[in-house]
Amino acid sequence: MRASLLQIDVRPDEQVADRRSRVAALVREQAGADLVVLPELWPVGAFAYQDFATYAEPLDGPTARELGAAARAARVWLHAGSIVERSAADGPLYNTSLLFAPDGQLHRFYRKIHRFGFDQGEAAMMAAGDEIVTARLSGPQTTIGLATCYDLRFPEQFRLLVDAGAQLLVICAGWPERRGAHWSLLARARAVESQAYVLACGTAGTHAGVQQAGRSVVVDPWGEVLAEAGTGEEVLTVDLDPSRVEKTRAEFPALRDRVLGLPKP
Ligand SMILES: NC(=O)CCC(=O)C(=O)O
């Protein structure tokens, strides 16, 4: 299975519509991959709070239309990162990630559960999602579990994803450079404890005065880093073997030894 993580530079001097077209073209260039992943809130910028309301869009808005078409053109599963979703005319905003099937149809969406900002920024402006989301990918025959940025700090969410069958944990993010060491460490921790692949895709550049860490990373179920991006815009392509997840879980059955917090039989 081939995955490509597109670490997008969210440049403040680029119009949202221009970035959308540029990113859609980049997705179309990934034909041959099975799964393409984009970062969190790349159309507007994860820290550009002042622009959230202006660029909020529904699930069938401009980002979904343009990126769905790109997924169809490239015939890839596309985790299109997240958008600022406005669910209804006067409804709340959500930080919502979109998963498109290779036919370009929206297959699943995930509303970020843990909002960042400690009662400010995203945490004040957006409503929280409350559903764990997984999706079975035809073709690679594997199940992905979705999470967004700050979610990475909450291992209980990843336990629930594992219990729901996730073998690849796909995390879109806009993670600041200031806490870059946490990003790398937590991505590996989530892979080791979940005995799953982690595909964590962040943004590059600086927007709203917040320098982004970049360093998108793919970690295998044993915790080895298979590929890691630098800090600039980059396409990180990696070949994975999804069958390694069940092999790792069978050979070192730590998940089987769980005692606390197990799902009810
Ligand atoms: N956009 C985010 O969720 C940022 C998270 C973050 O900066 C952190 O967890 O640290």
The ligand as a Tripos MOL2 file, in Angstrom:
@<TRIPOS>MOLECULE
LIG
   10     9     1     0     0
SMALL
NO_CHARGES

@<TRIPOS>ATOM
      1 N1         -4.4400   22.7390   16.0680 N.am      1 LIG1
      2 C1         -4.1680   22.0640   17.1660 C.2       1 LIG1
      3 O1         -4.9000   21.2060   17.5940 O.2       1 LIG1
      4 C2         -2.8810   22.4450   17.8480 C.3       1 LIG1
      5 C3         -2.4850   21.4770   18.9310 C.3       1 LIG1
      6 C4         -1.2470   21.9150   19.6390 C.2       1 LIG1
      7 O2         -0.6720   22.9490   19.3420 O.2       1 LIG1
      8 C5         -0.7240   21.0830   20.7270 C.2       1 LIG1
      9 O3         -1.3590   20.0900   21.0900 O.co2     1 LIG1
     10 O4          0.3580   21.4090   21.2350 O.co2     1 LIG1
@<TRIPOS>BOND
     1     1     2 1
     2     2     3 2
     3     2     4 1
     4     4     5 1
     5     5     6 1
     6     6     7 2
     7     6     8 1
     8     8     9 2
     9     8    10 1
@<TRIPOS>SUBSTRUCTURE
     1 LIG1         1 GROUP 0 **** ****
